[in-house]
Amino acid sequence: PSLKDYTVSYFKTLIEKSSSIGIKRFIIHSSGEPVFERKARMEIAKESLKELADFAKTFDAVICVEDLPRTCLGRNFDEILELISAHDSLKVCLDTNHLLSENLSDFIKKVGDKIITTHISDYDFVDEKHWLPFEGKINWEEVVSALNEINYDGVWLYEIGFKAPWSMPR
């Protein structure tokens, strides 16, 4: 709660400046870690997202809430849907590397057309790795099929690290 006003103000500055050069989609992490008081933090996040969504609309821009891993807010489809319920213009950034406790294809189908951008990478189903597709355990055929099912036509934005599984010490 003590950081809410500062953070929202800072993001508004970023939205205003970035909008002036044509940026129209802003990906937001709804929390850091660890998250303890989930209910209270969820309410603060929703208030912040609503305020940012209203502000972004004045620049014809949209806020995309990214699904996040572990204890973060937005770690499954129920939480993502609750977060974006704060404002009718909120959308979702699908990060394929962050869904540690939920089937990725099910998430895509349940969130549906609210997904308008992606962060694509693979992992080992233990923790995020940011590997290239096919270097981890994600079933990419299922993911593409689920995205096709919801008529996703946005970008396929790779978010990868510099260490592949085959380059790591065993």
SELOVEX-719144 format. One line per field, with one value per residue: residue number from 1; x, y, z of N, C-alpha, C, O, CB in turn. Coordinates in Angstrom, 3 decimals. Glycine has a CB too. Layout:
N
k = [NUM, ...]
n.u = [X, ...]
n.v = [Y, ...]
n.w = [Z, ...]
ca.u = [X, ...]
ca.v = [Y, ...]
ca.w = [Z, ...]
c.u = [X, ...]
c.v = [Y, ...]
c.w = [Z, ...]
o.u = [X, ...]
o.v = [Y, ...]
o.w = [Z, ...]
cb.u = [X, ...]
cb.v = [Y, ...]
cb.w = [Z, ...]
This chain:
170
k = [1, 2, 3, 4, 5, 6, 7, 8, 9, 10, 11, 12, 13, 14, 15, 16, 17, 18, 19, 20, 21, 22, 23, 24, 25, 26, 27, 28, 29, 30, 31, 32, 33, 34, 35, 36, 37, 38, 39, 40, 41, 42, 43, 44, 45, 46, 47, 48, 49, 50, 51, 52, 53, 54, 55, 56, 57, 58, 59, 60, 61, 62, 63, 64, 65, 66, 67, 68, 69, 70, 71, 72, 73, 74, 75, 76, 77, 78, 79, 80, 81, 82, 83, 84, 85, 86, 87, 88, 89, 90, 91, 92, 93, 94, 95, 96, 97, 98, 99, 100, 101, 102, 103, 104, 105, 106, 107, 108, 109, 110, 111, 112, 113, 114, 115, 116, 117, 118, 119, 120, 121, 122, 123, 124, 125, 126, 127, 128, 129, 130, 131, 132, 133, 134, 135, 136, 137, 138, 139, 140, 141, 142, 143, 144, 145, 146, 147, 148, 149, 150, 151, 152, 153, 154, 155, 156, 157, 158, 159, 160, 161, 162, 163, 164, 165, 166, 167, 168, 169, 170]
n.u = [0.812, 1.989, 3.584, 1.918, 0.789, 3.107, 4.101, 1.984, 1.915, 4.494, 4.263, 2.289, 3.685, 5.513, 3.718, 2.618, 4.917, 5.847, 3.659, 3.760, 5.539, 4.293, 3.777, 1.434, 0.628, 0.956, 2.713, 2.131, 3.300, 1.529, 2.330, 5.116, 7.372, 7.772, 4.254, 2.100, -0.348, -2.740, -5.430, -5.721, -3.592, -4.433, -6.672, -5.485, -3.870, -5.844, -7.123, -5.021, -4.563, -7.007, -6.913, -4.657, -5.556, -7.661, -6.156, -4.433, -6.278, -6.775, -4.753, -5.262, -4.357, -3.556, -3.606, -1.854, -2.063, 0.297, 0.593, 1.997, 4.667, 4.994, 4.511, 3.399, 0.820, -1.707, -1.071, -2.490, -5.382, -7.752, -6.903, -5.825, -8.130, -9.622, -8.006, -8.106, -10.735, -11.080, -11.321, -12.898, -11.289, -8.888, -6.378, -4.560, -1.217, 0.170, 2.424, 4.308, 6.131, 5.599, 3.457, 3.301, 1.712, -0.451, -2.160, -1.015, -2.403, -5.064, -5.264, -5.008, -7.345, -9.310, -8.868, -8.959, -9.975, -8.986, -6.306, -3.805, -1.194, 2.099, 4.662, 6.990, 8.514, 10.328, 10.379, 11.265, 9.118, 9.512, 10.658, 10.763, 12.628, 13.200, 13.920, 14.443, 11.655, 10.950, 13.186, 12.539, 9.815, 7.275, 4.379, 4.302, 2.738, 0.178, -0.113, -0.058, -2.308, -4.303, -4.084, -4.836, -7.459, -8.665, -8.552, -6.251, -4.299, -2.107, 1.240, 4.135, 6.147, 9.380, 10.844, 13.667, 16.419, 19.991, 21.077, 20.920, 19.334, 21.058, 23.504, 24.071, 25.752, 25.926]
n.v = [-1.228, 1.234, 1.874, 2.192, 4.715, 6.064, 4.217, 4.034, 6.670, 6.864, 4.940, 6.204, 8.392, 7.050, 5.941, 8.254, 9.498, 7.441, 7.025, 9.276, 8.668, 6.757, 4.274, 1.851, -0.292, -1.474, -3.435, -4.813, -5.829, -7.192, -7.475, -7.857, -10.113, -11.681, -12.522, -12.114, -11.341, -11.972, -11.293, -8.566, -7.441, -8.052, -6.404, -3.855, -4.007, -4.198, -1.712, -0.036, -0.931, -0.258, 2.544, 3.033, 1.960, 3.703, 6.043, 5.295, 5.026, 7.655, 8.169, 6.575, 4.014, 0.754, -1.297, -4.199, -6.966, -9.048, -12.580, -14.105, -15.824, -18.267, -16.943, -14.587, -12.150, -13.018, -15.550, -17.622, -18.554, -17.794, -15.708, -13.882, -13.249, -12.065, -9.819, -8.373, -7.766, -5.374, -3.253, -2.566, -2.282, -3.536, -5.853, -8.929, -10.081, -12.884, -14.873, -17.478, -18.784, -18.522, -19.856, -21.873, -23.608, -24.444, -25.674, -24.608, -24.449, -24.700, -22.354, -20.408, -20.893, -20.317, -17.645, -16.468, -14.146, -11.960, -12.023, -10.274, -9.939, -11.434, -13.113, -15.186, -18.152, -21.060, -23.612, -25.712, -26.702, -26.389, -23.968, -20.613, -20.238, -19.060, -20.123, -20.904, -21.862, -25.360, -26.111, -26.753, -28.073, -27.381, -28.035, -27.161, -27.477, -27.833, -25.314, -23.509, -24.444, -23.847, -21.040, -20.502, -21.398, -19.417, -17.398, -15.798, -13.122, -11.613, -10.437, -12.597, -12.634, -13.151, -13.872, -14.350, -15.886, -15.995, -18.468, -21.694, -24.917, -26.978, -25.802, -25.550, -26.377, -29.774]
n.w = [0.000, 0.663, -1.483, -3.633, -4.656, -5.544, -7.444, -9.333, -10.217, -11.353, -13.428, -14.921, -15.883, -17.535, -19.395, -20.545, -21.712, -23.414, -25.058, -26.607, -28.577, -29.998, -28.807, -27.828, -26.286, -23.052, -20.892, -17.799, -14.637, -12.044, -9.449, -7.187, -5.563, -2.333, -2.205, 0.358, 1.964, 0.158, -0.572, 0.208, -1.241, -3.805, -4.085, -3.943, -6.218, -8.215, -7.933, -8.699, -11.345, -12.525, -12.358, -13.963, -16.390, -17.034, -17.372, -19.477, -21.544, -22.262, -23.963, -26.043, -25.567, -24.183, -21.262, -20.526, -18.596, -17.253, -16.902, -14.031, -12.200, -9.470, -6.276, -7.051, -7.905, -10.210, -11.039, -12.117, -14.149, -12.823, -11.100, -12.969, -14.442, -12.408, -11.826, -14.292, -14.319, -13.147, -14.900, -17.974, -20.230, -19.788, -20.735, -21.536, -21.237, -22.351, -20.816, -21.537, -19.999, -17.355, -16.143, -13.747, -12.322, -13.757, -16.641, -19.721, -22.214, -21.353, -19.836, -21.861, -23.375, -21.458, -20.778, -23.221, -25.745, -24.434, -24.356, -25.850, -26.489, -26.296, -24.359, -25.255, -24.354, -23.232, -20.654, -17.783, -16.325, -13.647, -12.721, -14.006, -17.004, -19.455, -21.972, -25.474, -27.556, -27.603, -26.204, -23.698, -21.799, -22.728, -24.613, -27.669, -29.930, -28.870, -27.653, -29.842, -31.161, -29.238, -29.194, -31.819, -31.650, -30.089, -31.831, -31.861, -32.980, -32.543, -31.733, -31.629, -29.402, -28.495, -25.386, -24.172, -22.403, -21.892, -21.503, -22.538, -22.005, -22.776, -22.501, -19.879, -16.822, -15.747]
ca.u = [0.000, 2.813, 4.208, 0.893, 0.692, 4.352, 4.189, 0.995, 2.394, 5.644, 3.756, 1.584, 4.734, 6.006, 2.663, 2.529, 6.100, 5.907, 2.564, 4.147, 6.304, 3.471, 3.556, 0.016, 0.389, 1.841, 2.657, 2.263, 3.339, 0.596, 2.961, 6.437, 7.318, 6.669, 2.942, 1.512, -1.757, -3.202, -6.688, -5.439, -2.726, -5.247, -7.501, -4.591, -3.487, -7.010, -7.284, -3.935, -4.813, -8.146, -6.427, -3.768, -6.364, -8.327, -5.136, -3.965, -7.332, -6.669, -3.721, -5.661, -3.450, -4.160, -2.770, -1.870, -1.609, 1.051, 0.550, 3.271, 4.904, 5.175, 3.553, 2.921, -0.575, -1.872, -0.346, -3.379, -6.438, -8.693, -6.343, -5.742, -9.483, -9.998, -7.256, -8.588, -12.128, -11.056, -11.630, -13.269, -10.287, -7.683, -6.104, -3.595, 0.011, 0.416, 3.831, 4.270, 7.164, 5.226, 2.356, 3.956, 0.765, -1.660, -1.924, -0.922, -3.490, -6.305, -5.208, -5.281, -8.760, -10.156, -8.683, -9.518, -9.615, -8.351, -4.872, -3.520, 0.246, 2.740, 6.082, 7.149, 9.743, 10.104, 10.962, 11.311, 7.950, 9.909, 10.719, 10.967, 13.976, 13.335, 14.578, 13.753, 10.709, 11.447, 14.310, 11.956, 8.770, 5.992, 3.867, 4.055, 1.629, -1.039, -0.175, -0.458, -3.694, -5.146, -4.079, -5.683, -8.844, -9.196, -8.316, -5.174, -3.587, -1.106, 2.658, 4.771, 7.325, 10.264, 11.488, 14.587, 17.655, 21.224, 21.548, 20.062, 19.507, 22.210, 24.735, 24.172, 26.503, 25.079]
ca.v = [0.000, 2.439, 2.146, 2.273, 6.030, 6.325, 3.320, 4.446, 7.943, 6.550, 4.290, 7.218, 9.146, 6.190, 5.839, 9.532, 9.690, 6.400, 7.260, 10.358, 8.093, 5.778, 3.005, 1.747, -1.419, -1.425, -4.679, -4.506, -6.877, -6.755, -7.561, -8.450, -11.255, -12.619, -11.974, -12.781, -10.987, -12.000, -10.574, -7.128, -7.073, -8.134, -5.193, -2.732, -4.173, -3.880, -0.244, 0.532, -1.264, 0.549, 3.915, 3.042, 1.717, 4.974, 6.971, 4.823, 5.290, 9.040, 8.153, 5.509, 2.909, -0.298, -1.976, -5.656, -7.563, -10.270, -13.661, -14.144, -17.129, -18.522, -16.328, -13.317, -12.032, -13.347, -16.797, -18.585, -17.864, -17.155, -14.430, -12.963, -12.767, -11.130, -8.578, -7.586, -7.365, -4.025, -2.256, -3.288, -2.184, -4.297, -7.041, -9.859, -10.518, -14.291, -15.260, -18.942, -19.248, -18.192, -20.652, -23.011, -24.499, -24.551, -26.062, -23.425, -24.434, -24.408, -20.933, -19.660, -21.052, -19.675, -16.193, -16.179, -12.974, -10.918, -12.118, -9.492, -9.932, -12.596, -13.290, -16.601, -18.866, -22.410, -23.883, -27.107, -26.920, -26.221, -22.522, -19.939, -20.389, -18.205, -20.844, -20.899, -22.962, -26.711, -26.423, -27.155, -29.089, -26.904, -28.668, -26.004, -27.787, -27.515, -23.864, -22.896, -24.844, -23.060, -19.658, -20.492, -21.584, -18.131, -16.452, -14.858, -12.634, -10.652, -10.750, -13.766, -11.927, -14.023, -13.313, -15.440, -15.614, -16.299, -19.811, -22.780, -26.070, -27.764, -25.075, -25.436, -27.509, -30.864]
ca.w = [0.000, 0.756, -2.787, -4.670, -5.290, -6.256, -8.593, -10.330, -10.765, -12.196, -14.637, -15.727, -16.574, -18.611, -20.410, -21.255, -22.555, -24.449, -26.001, -27.512, -29.693, -30.685, -28.098, -27.487, -25.382, -21.890, -20.136, -16.376, -13.624, -11.002, -8.129, -7.048, -4.643, -2.182, -1.895, 1.502, 2.151, -1.223, -0.780, 0.298, -2.370, -5.015, -4.134, -4.275, -7.627, -9.046, -7.900, -9.509, -12.746, -12.974, -12.548, -15.128, -17.591, -17.343, -17.861, -20.788, -22.534, -22.736, -25.006, -26.950, -25.262, -23.378, -20.269, -20.629, -17.338, -17.537, -15.922, -13.313, -11.558, -8.028, -5.348, -7.606, -8.314, -11.627, -11.296, -12.764, -14.898, -11.891, -10.648, -14.110, -14.736, -11.348, -12.021, -15.435, -14.078, -12.580, -15.935, -19.198, -21.298, -19.446, -21.541, -20.948, -21.898, -22.045, -20.685, -21.530, -19.086, -15.977, -15.573, -13.112, -11.650, -14.559, -18.031, -20.568, -23.198, -20.626, -19.505, -23.093, -23.725, -20.445, -20.833, -24.533, -26.546, -23.611, -24.652, -27.060, -26.739, -25.676, -24.071, -25.582, -23.995, -22.728, -19.339, -17.345, -15.461, -12.251, -12.544, -15.286, -17.572, -20.642, -23.051, -26.760, -27.715, -27.838, -25.322, -22.425, -21.787, -23.232, -25.827, -28.532, -30.834, -28.100, -27.444, -31.116, -31.393, -28.324, -29.673, -33.024, -31.211, -29.599, -32.932, -31.522, -34.160, -32.083, -31.924, -31.035, -28.910, -27.725, -24.192, -23.873, -21.679, -22.624, -21.196, -22.987, -21.129, -23.203, -22.180, -18.428, -16.218, -15.217]
c.u = [0.843, 3.453, 3.197, 0.906, 1.940, 4.415, 3.222, 1.429, 3.564, 5.185, 3.001, 2.582, 5.269, 4.992, 2.595, 3.706, 6.147, 4.812, 2.933, 4.992, 5.582, 3.256, 2.122, -0.318, 1.440, 1.645, 3.016, 2.360, 2.483, 1.168, 4.404, 6.275, 8.090, 5.366, 2.372, 0.027, -2.430, -4.451, -6.457, -4.596, -3.501, -6.094, -6.671, -4.193, -4.640, -7.268, -6.249, -4.174, -5.969, -7.695, -5.537, -4.538, -7.095, -7.339, -4.682, -4.992, -7.243, -5.615, -4.024, -4.732, -4.160, -3.126, -2.968, -1.265, -0.953, 0.802, 1.945, 3.439, 4.816, 4.108, 2.972, 1.420, -0.663, -1.191, -1.206, -4.537, -7.453, -8.181, -6.223, -7.117, -9.972, -9.290, -7.842, -10.058, -12.218, -11.448, -11.896, -12.243, -9.001, -7.587, -5.019, -2.396, 0.252, 1.914, 3.862, 5.234, 6.743, 4.164, 2.893, 2.971, -0.498, -1.294, -2.029, -2.072, -4.831, -6.385, -5.602, -6.767, -9.674, -10.045, -9.134, -9.026, -9.109, -6.832, -4.614, -2.032, 0.847, 4.187, 6.303, 8.521, 9.356, 10.760, 10.793, 10.142, 8.308, 9.941, 11.041, 12.426, 14.231, 14.198, 13.795, 12.723, 11.418, 12.704, 13.816, 10.848, 7.413, 5.633, 3.424, 2.930, 0.294, -1.207, -0.649, -1.915, -4.652, -5.209, -4.926, -7.155, -9.473, -9.008, -7.280, -4.456, -2.548, 0.310, 3.044, 6.127, 8.170, 10.879, 12.439, 15.812, 18.845, 21.771, 20.509, 20.296, 20.733, 23.533, 24.991, 24.968, 25.549, 25.646]
c.v = [1.274, 2.810, 2.411, 3.619, 6.362, 5.499, 3.732, 5.742, 7.715, 5.915, 5.277, 8.061, 8.339, 6.087, 7.118, 9.731, 8.685, 6.572, 8.328, 9.863, 6.904, 4.445, 2.971, 0.596, -1.408, -2.675, -4.377, -5.790, -6.385, -6.863, -7.981, -9.657, -10.954, -11.882, -12.791, -12.461, -10.846, -11.159, -9.065, -6.668, -7.100, -6.869, -3.970, -2.797, -3.785, -2.371, 0.420, 0.290, -0.459, 1.979, 4.013, 2.817, 2.983, 5.962, 6.582, 5.123, 6.718, 9.169, 7.086, 4.306, 1.910, -0.900, -3.472, -6.225, -8.903, -11.322, -13.824, -15.468, -17.101, -17.865, -15.025, -13.344, -12.314, -14.639, -17.897, -17.834, -17.202, -15.779, -13.425, -12.389, -11.810, -9.789, -7.740, -7.200, -5.943, -2.955, -2.996, -3.198, -2.958, -5.560, -7.863, -10.043, -11.946, -14.534, -16.773, -19.554, -19.124, -19.084, -21.949, -24.014, -24.748, -24.917, -24.825, -23.342, -24.139, -22.928, -20.090, -19.713, -20.330, -18.154, -15.657, -14.902, -11.792, -10.926, -11.346, -9.342, -11.101, -12.302, -14.791, -17.096, -20.200, -22.559, -25.346, -27.532, -26.869, -24.734, -21.888, -20.028, -19.444, -18.846, -20.655, -22.028, -24.246, -27.031, -26.876, -28.164, -28.629, -27.651, -27.543, -26.240, -27.463, -26.013, -23.165, -23.220, -24.027, -21.600, -19.525, -20.590, -20.277, -17.019, -15.385, -14.432, -11.577, -11.128, -12.025, -13.246, -12.844, -13.253, -14.395, -14.948, -16.021, -17.689, -20.840, -23.990, -26.907, -27.075, -25.015, -26.630, -28.533, -31.406]
c.w = [0.000, -0.585, -3.898, -5.393, -6.101, -7.539, -9.695, -10.996, -11.734, -13.510, -15.525, -16.514, -17.759, -19.738, -21.233, -22.206, -23.695, -25.489, -27.014, -28.689, -30.319, -29.999, -27.586, -26.550, -24.289, -21.045, -18.687, -15.573, -12.461, -9.600, -8.281, -6.131, -3.383, -1.873, -0.740, 1.580, 0.787, -1.448, -0.769, -0.877, -3.688, -5.150, -4.503, -5.750, -8.541, -9.067, -8.802, -10.993, -13.314, -13.268, -13.788, -16.428, -18.008, -17.955, -19.267, -21.879, -23.076, -23.834, -26.065, -26.807, -24.347, -22.430, -20.430, -19.347, -17.657, -16.468, -15.335, -12.558, -10.020, -7.160, -5.877, -7.855, -9.807, -11.997, -11.912, -13.414, -13.981, -11.458, -11.788, -14.423, -13.658, -11.527, -13.158, -15.302, -13.525, -13.599, -17.244, -20.318, -20.980, -20.290, -20.867, -21.862, -21.430, -21.998, -20.506, -20.522, -17.617, -15.360, -14.990, -12.525, -12.474, -15.991, -18.920, -21.580, -22.543, -20.279, -20.728, -23.428, -22.737, -20.481, -22.193, -25.185, -25.734, -23.817, -25.935, -27.345, -25.972, -25.283, -24.209, -25.156, -23.377, -21.361, -18.977, -16.467, -13.972, -11.917, -13.891, -15.723, -18.737, -21.731, -24.347, -26.792, -28.140, -27.036, -23.944, -22.634, -22.318, -24.510, -26.762, -29.530, -30.147, -27.918, -28.715, -31.416, -30.516, -28.764, -30.943, -32.645, -30.714, -30.637, -32.581, -32.800, -33.794, -32.343, -31.190, -30.577, -28.034, -26.564, -23.673, -23.115, -22.521, -22.354, -21.617, -22.079, -21.492, -22.885, -20.680, -17.872, -15.634, -13.929]
o.u = [0.453, 3.824, 3.582, 1.023, 1.844, 4.746, 3.599, 1.317, 3.607, 5.654, 3.073, 2.344, 5.456, 5.361, 2.524, 3.517, 6.457, 5.021, 2.471, 5.140, 6.176, 2.608, 1.646, -1.446, 2.641, 0.550, 4.048, 1.597, 2.693, 0.549, 4.850, 5.167, 8.958, 5.375, 2.186, -0.783, -2.662, -4.521, -6.950, -4.860, -3.262, -6.209, -7.113, -4.179, -4.426, -7.598, -6.570, -4.007, -5.915, -8.051, -5.649, -4.213, -7.149, -7.650, -4.562, -4.622, -7.598, -5.587, -3.164, -4.368, -5.230, -1.941, -4.098, -0.093, -1.572, 0.797, 2.947, 2.453, 4.598, 2.927, 2.132, 0.820, 0.203, -0.775, -0.707, -4.662, -7.975, -8.934, -6.490, -7.257, -10.668, -9.915, -8.049, -10.566, -13.306, -11.865, -11.189, -12.319, -8.110, -8.583, -4.596, -2.527, 0.509, 2.600, 3.488, 5.143, 7.466, 3.991, 2.932, 3.345, -1.505, -0.244, -3.018, -2.648, -5.649, -7.443, -6.423, -7.375, -10.705, -11.028, -9.629, -7.832, -8.831, -6.154, -5.132, -1.644, 0.197, 4.829, 5.852, 9.549, 8.194, 11.587, 10.249, 10.172, 7.502, 9.323, 11.533, 13.340, 15.377, 15.072, 12.620, 12.904, 12.361, 13.244, 14.609, 10.921, 6.478, 6.479, 2.307, 2.246, -0.605, -2.319, -1.543, -2.665, -5.691, -6.275, -5.647, -8.001, -10.670, -9.272, -7.418, -4.055, -2.160, 0.542, 2.367, 7.130, 7.734, 11.368, 12.068, 16.186, 18.719, 22.807, 19.381, 21.347, 21.375, 24.587, 26.016, 24.871, 24.497, 25.073]
o.v = [2.279, 3.967, 2.815, 3.659, 6.881, 6.025, 3.774, 5.885, 8.312, 6.297, 5.188, 8.398, 8.876, 6.140, 7.076, 10.089, 9.052, 6.293, 8.291, 10.570, 6.135, 3.564, 3.935, 0.514, -1.343, -2.939, -3.776, -6.730, -5.283, -6.387, -8.400, -10.161, -10.081, -10.768, -14.003, -13.329, -9.733, -10.396, -8.360, -5.611, -6.281, -6.325, -3.138, -1.781, -3.108, -1.816, 1.326, 1.197, -0.023, 2.553, 4.959, 3.415, 3.309, 6.636, 7.438, 5.437, 6.962, 10.167, 6.738, 3.665, 2.195, -0.997, -3.961, -5.991, -9.781, -11.015, -13.701, -16.160, -16.063, -18.188, -14.416, -14.409, -11.898, -14.817, -18.985, -16.620, -16.141, -14.805, -12.239, -11.186, -10.841, -8.736, -6.537, -6.398, -5.374, -1.863, -3.947, -3.971, -3.028, -6.243, -7.543, -10.147, -12.186, -14.418, -17.289, -20.747, -19.579, -19.062, -22.983, -25.155, -25.214, -24.517, -24.093, -22.272, -23.412, -22.312, -19.178, -18.686, -19.787, -17.455, -14.535, -14.604, -10.731, -9.952, -11.706, -8.699, -11.689, -11.386, -15.571, -16.540, -20.431, -21.740, -26.131, -28.629, -27.260, -24.295, -22.556, -19.908, -19.066, -18.210, -20.287, -23.045, -24.220, -28.129, -27.334, -29.007, -29.429, -27.870, -27.038, -25.298, -26.892, -25.495, -22.321, -22.359, -23.569, -20.986, -18.541, -19.935, -20.054, -15.849, -14.220, -15.272, -10.756, -12.091, -12.463, -13.398, -13.265, -12.136, -15.234, -13.776, -16.347, -18.065, -20.854, -24.085, -27.482, -27.702, -24.487, -27.744, -28.190, -32.322]
o.w = [-0.596, -0.784, -4.995, -6.617, -7.214, -8.602, -10.866, -12.214, -12.810, -14.582, -16.751, -17.673, -18.851, -20.912, -22.461, -23.369, -24.829, -26.670, -28.154, -29.686, -31.075, -30.564, -26.985, -26.064, -24.551, -20.547, -18.389, -15.797, -11.954, -8.649, -9.349, -5.947, -3.364, -1.349, -0.851, 1.257, 0.316, -2.411, -1.650, -1.450, -4.575, -6.248, -5.295, -6.445, -9.546, -10.115, -9.572, -11.808, -14.464, -14.298, -14.567, -17.454, -19.194, -18.937, -20.144, -23.010, -24.229, -24.554, -26.875, -27.793, -23.808, -22.750, -20.466, -19.051, -18.257, -15.276, -16.040, -12.305, -9.394, -7.286, -5.215, -7.999, -10.577, -13.141, -12.199, -13.252, -14.322, -11.450, -11.594, -14.644, -13.964, -11.393, -13.003, -16.085, -13.445, -13.212, -17.576, -21.273, -21.826, -20.529, -19.756, -23.081, -20.250, -23.014, -19.452, -20.232, -16.730, -14.142, -15.657, -12.255, -11.940, -16.492, -18.869, -21.774, -23.106, -20.408, -20.630, -23.732, -23.135, -20.239, -22.298, -25.185, -26.293, -23.492, -26.992, -28.320, -25.108, -25.797, -23.371, -25.542, -23.044, -20.962, -19.754, -15.909, -13.129, -10.946, -14.801, -14.907, -18.979, -22.321, -24.319, -26.122, -28.932, -27.173, -23.121, -23.527, -22.354, -25.376, -26.654, -29.929, -30.763, -28.018, -28.663, -31.875, -30.992, -28.713, -31.113, -33.254, -30.896, -30.360, -32.957, -33.605, -34.624, -33.074, -30.260, -31.275, -26.963, -26.729, -22.852, -23.174, -23.701, -22.902, -21.125, -21.446, -20.613, -22.989, -20.249, -18.384, -15.096, -13.340]
cb.u = [-0.917, 3.897, 5.084, -0.476, 0.460, 5.564, 3.910, -0.395, 2.825, 6.617, 2.844, 0.714, 5.887, 6.334, 1.293, 2.469, 7.368, 5.798, 1.294, 4.912, 7.693, 4.045, 4.569, -0.781, 0.410, 1.578, 3.615, 1.077, 4.826, -0.666, 2.208, 7.494, 7.869, 6.981, 1.988, 2.225, -1.897, -3.469, -7.714, -4.726, -1.515, -6.150, -8.197, -3.320, -3.054, -8.259, -7.149, -2.584, -5.097, -9.273, -5.653, -2.686, -7.373, -8.964, -3.930, -3.673, -8.719, -6.329, -2.333, -5.666, -2.139, -4.763, -3.118, -1.084, -2.800, 2.549, 0.046, 3.368, 6.266, 6.535, 4.217, 3.654, -1.150, -1.338, 0.248, -3.907, -7.147, -8.917, -4.976, -5.164, -10.454, -9.668, -5.787, -8.384, -12.799, -9.676, -10.456, -14.570, -9.949, -7.676, -5.684, -4.254, 1.247, -0.260, 4.539, 4.584, 8.442, 4.754, 1.280, 4.878, 0.383, -2.462, -2.934, 0.409, -3.557, -6.399, -3.787, -4.449, -9.125, -9.784, -7.201, -10.970, -10.792, -8.690, -4.401, -4.138, 0.906, 2.694, 6.503, 6.942, 10.626, 10.655, 10.321, 12.575, 7.307, 11.296, 11.780, 10.531, 14.190, 13.931, 14.711, 14.764, 9.634, 11.725, 15.234, 11.426, 8.598, 6.031, 2.674, 5.314, 1.674, -0.998, 1.203, 0.450, -3.869, -4.611, -2.632, -5.302, -8.902, -8.503, -9.620, -4.165, -4.575, -1.285, 3.531, 4.890, 6.913, 11.370, 10.418, 15.014, 17.675, 22.270, 21.863, 20.340, 18.269, 22.124, 24.672, 22.752, 27.468, 24.944]
cb.v = [0.008, 2.244, 0.985, 2.031, 7.104, 6.015, 1.885, 4.615, 8.893, 5.610, 3.119, 8.131, 9.502, 4.796, 5.555, 10.687, 9.578, 5.019, 7.666, 11.419, 7.662, 5.527, 2.830, 1.604, -2.771, -0.153, -5.755, -3.656, -7.206, -7.556, -8.549, -7.414, -12.520, -13.635, -12.001, -12.369, -9.668, -13.414, -10.962, -6.798, -8.025, -9.398, -4.965, -2.751, -5.628, -4.627, 0.295, -0.067, -2.750, 0.547, 4.388, 1.971, 0.578, 5.578, 7.003, 3.312, 5.054, 9.980, 7.900, 6.012, 3.431, -1.390, -1.516, -6.152, -7.743, -9.967, -14.998, -12.961, -17.640, -18.033, -16.073, -12.997, -10.620, -12.239, -17.300, -19.639, -18.838, -18.051, -14.650, -13.680, -13.944, -11.721, -8.889, -8.364, -8.341, -3.723, -1.215, -2.772, -0.725, -4.658, -6.654, -11.213, -9.567, -15.219, -14.518, -19.470, -18.470, -16.804, -20.956, -22.528, -23.921, -23.234, -27.158, -23.419, -25.768, -25.262, -20.546, -20.219, -22.533, -20.181, -15.818, -16.116, -12.540, -11.127, -13.616, -8.127, -8.565, -13.791, -12.731, -16.836, -18.027, -23.466, -22.992, -27.349, -28.265, -26.877, -22.124, -18.472, -21.817, -16.862, -22.346, -21.045, -22.593, -26.901, -25.198, -25.946, -29.581, -25.380, -29.671, -25.641, -29.284, -28.201, -23.316, -23.384, -26.350, -23.153, -19.185, -21.655, -22.637, -17.736, -15.778, -15.499, -12.062, -10.381, -9.589, -15.011, -10.670, -14.612, -12.878, -16.131, -16.347, -15.292, -19.948, -23.135, -26.936, -28.039, -23.666, -25.367, -27.006, -32.001]
cb.w = [1.205, 1.804, -3.184, -4.064, -4.236, -5.357, -8.166, -9.684, -9.621, -11.454, -14.265, -14.822, -15.597, -18.074, -19.750, -20.257, -21.720, -23.816, -25.258, -26.746, -29.216, -31.962, -26.917, -28.731, -26.148, -21.047, -20.741, -15.885, -13.165, -11.081, -7.214, -6.480, -5.307, -1.077, -3.152, 2.797, 2.972, -1.639, 0.298, 1.615, -2.451, -4.989, -2.784, -3.372, -7.907, -8.529, -6.445, -9.092, -12.893, -11.907, -11.302, -14.975, -17.348, -16.072, -16.902, -20.742, -21.914, -21.569, -24.381, -28.398, -24.599, -24.278, -18.812, -21.899, -16.325, -17.636, -16.564, -12.334, -11.962, -7.589, -4.016, -8.903, -7.974, -12.487, -10.018, -11.740, -15.821, -10.651, -10.013, -15.353, -14.869, -9.970, -12.307, -16.722, -13.107, -12.030, -16.102, -19.700, -21.551, -17.950, -22.983, -20.666, -21.566, -23.089, -19.474, -22.907, -19.322, -15.926, -16.645, -12.033, -10.304, -14.521, -18.486, -21.300, -23.936, -19.344, -19.008, -24.269, -23.778, -19.060, -20.568, -24.427, -27.342, -22.107, -24.786, -26.941, -26.312, -26.625, -22.614, -27.083, -23.008, -23.716, -18.264, -16.610, -15.786, -11.980, -11.467, -15.194, -18.029, -20.246, -22.707, -27.929, -28.738, -29.302, -25.179, -21.673, -20.409, -23.486, -25.512, -29.274, -31.269, -26.728, -27.014, -32.273, -31.116, -26.879, -29.940, -33.969, -30.107, -28.276, -33.323, -30.513, -35.170, -30.611, -31.447, -32.061, -28.127, -28.624, -23.080, -25.156, -20.330, -22.283, -19.697, -24.485, -21.174, -24.687, -22.744, -17.781, -15.113, -16.240]
